[in-house]
Amino acid sequence: MLEISSTALHRIIAAANADPAREVCGLLFGDDARITRAEPCANVAADPARTFEIDPAAHFAALRAERDGGAKLIGYWHSHPSGDVRPSATDAAMAAADGKLWLIVAGHEIGVWRAGSAGAHGRFVAVPYRIAAVT
């Protein structure tokens, strides 16, 4: 079962609720067993009310930092202003079958998914999780 840092989750929910009309997004860091950190990133999508695109500069910086011994990039997070924590068809079209986590927040609810070659919308499998009380 995946463990999510309560600090990371609080940061995600606060960022999403600060701009509820837009899809807010960011990066997830940790390891195979836990999400230890969440970083908000700019949404550079043409229509951020309906979709998200993580700022490529932030994404590449995280990949470079990981390569240089920094925190491991394990996935992505974004909000759904629609209120649904399930991946959308647009999410499935955007996702690579790379095993990365996708955390979706809507209000105070979350869903966690792993991108693969099968599952919801042909792309995601639900990931069971628990919130770590002390992080």
C-alpha positions as CSV (number, residue, x, y, z in Angstrom):
1,M,0.0,0.0,0.0
2,L,1.3,3.4,-1.0
3,E,2.0,5.8,1.9
4,I,1.4,9.5,1.3
5,S,3.0,12.2,3.5
6,S,0.3,14.2,5.2
7,T,2.5,17.3,4.6
8,A,2.7,16.6,0.9
9,L,-1.1,15.9,0.7
10,H,-1.9,19.1,2.6
11,R,0.3,21.1,0.2
12,I,-1.5,19.6,-2.9
13,I,-5.0,20.2,-1.5
14,A,-4.1,23.8,-0.4
15,A,-2.7,24.6,-3.9
16,A,-5.8,23.1,-5.6
17,N,-8.3,24.9,-3.4
18,A,-6.5,28.2,-3.8
19,D,-7.4,28.2,-7.5
20,P,-10.5,26.0,-7.8
21,A,-11.6,27.1,-11.3
22,R,-8.3,25.9,-12.9
23,E,-6.4,22.6,-13.0
24,V,-3.5,23.1,-10.6
25,C,-0.6,20.7,-11.1
26,G,2.8,19.6,-9.9
27,L,5.3,16.9,-9.3
28,L,5.5,14.0,-6.8
29,F,8.7,12.8,-5.2
30,G,9.5,9.7,-3.1
31,D,10.1,6.0,-3.7
32,D,8.1,2.9,-4.6
33,A,6.4,2.8,-1.2
34,R,5.7,6.5,-0.4
35,I,5.1,10.0,-1.6
36,T,7.3,12.1,0.5
37,R,7.0,15.5,-1.2
38,A,4.8,17.4,-3.6
39,E,5.9,20.5,-5.5
40,P,3.4,22.8,-7.3
41,C,4.3,23.8,-10.8
42,A,2.9,26.3,-13.2
43,N,0.1,25.0,-15.5
44,V,1.2,26.1,-19.0
45,A,-1.8,24.5,-20.8
46,A,-3.6,26.7,-23.3
47,D,-6.9,26.2,-21.4
48,P,-6.0,25.6,-17.7
49,A,-9.7,25.5,-16.7
50,R,-10.0,22.2,-18.7
51,T,-6.6,20.6,-18.8
52,F,-3.1,20.8,-17.4
53,E,0.5,20.8,-18.7
54,I,3.3,20.9,-16.2
55,D,5.8,23.6,-16.9
56,P,8.5,21.7,-18.9
57,A,11.3,23.7,-17.3
58,A,10.2,22.5,-13.8
59,H,9.8,18.9,-15.1
60,F,13.3,18.9,-16.7
61,A,14.8,20.5,-13.6
62,A,13.4,17.7,-11.4
63,L,14.8,15.1,-13.8
64,R,18.2,16.7,-13.8
65,A,18.2,16.9,-10.0
66,E,17.2,13.2,-9.8
67,R,20.0,12.2,-12.1
68,D,22.4,14.2,-10.0
69,G,21.4,12.3,-6.8
70,G,18.4,14.4,-5.8
71,A,14.8,13.3,-4.9
72,K,13.3,10.6,-7.2
73,L,10.4,11.9,-9.4
74,I,7.7,9.3,-9.0
75,G,4.7,11.0,-10.6
76,Y,2.5,14.0,-11.1
77,W,-0.5,15.5,-9.4
78,H,-3.3,17.8,-10.7
79,S,-6.7,19.0,-9.7
80,H,-10.1,18.4,-11.3
81,P,-12.4,21.4,-10.9
82,S,-15.2,19.1,-12.0
83,G,-15.1,17.3,-8.7
84,D,-14.2,13.9,-10.0
85,V,-11.0,12.2,-8.8
86,R,-11.0,9.6,-11.6
87,P,-8.7,10.1,-14.6
88,S,-10.4,11.8,-17.5
89,A,-10.1,10.7,-21.1
90,T,-7.8,13.6,-21.6
91,D,-5.6,12.4,-18.8
92,A,-5.4,9.0,-20.4
93,A,-4.5,10.5,-23.8
94,M,-1.7,12.5,-22.1
95,A,-0.3,9.7,-19.9
96,A,2.7,7.6,-20.9
97,A,2.6,3.9,-19.9
98,D,5.6,4.5,-17.7
99,G,4.4,3.4,-14.3
100,K,4.4,6.9,-12.8
101,L,1.8,7.8,-10.2
102,W,-1.0,10.3,-11.0
103,L,-2.6,11.8,-7.9
104,I,-5.8,13.7,-8.7
105,V,-7.5,16.0,-6.2
106,A,-11.0,17.4,-6.3
107,G,-11.9,19.5,-3.3
108,H,-10.7,17.5,-0.3
109,E,-10.8,14.1,-2.0
110,I,-8.0,12.4,-3.8
111,G,-7.5,9.4,-6.1
112,V,-4.2,7.8,-6.8
113,W,-3.5,6.0,-10.1
114,R,-0.6,4.3,-11.8
115,A,-0.1,4.9,-15.5
116,G,0.3,1.7,-17.5
117,S,-0.9,0.1,-20.6
118,A,-4.2,-1.1,-19.2
119,G,-6.9,0.0,-16.7
120,A,-9.4,2.9,-16.6
121,H,-9.6,4.6,-20.0
122,G,-7.0,2.0,-21.1
123,R,-4.3,3.7,-19.1
124,F,-4.7,3.8,-15.3
125,V,-4.9,1.3,-12.4
126,A,-6.1,2.5,-9.0
127,V,-3.4,2.5,-6.3
128,P,-4.5,1.9,-2.7
129,Y,-3.0,4.4,-0.3
130,R,-2.9,5.5,3.3
131,I,-2.0,8.9,4.7
132,A,1.0,9.0,7.0
133,A,0.2,10.8,10.2
134,V,3.7,11.9,10.9
135,T,5.9,13.1,8.1
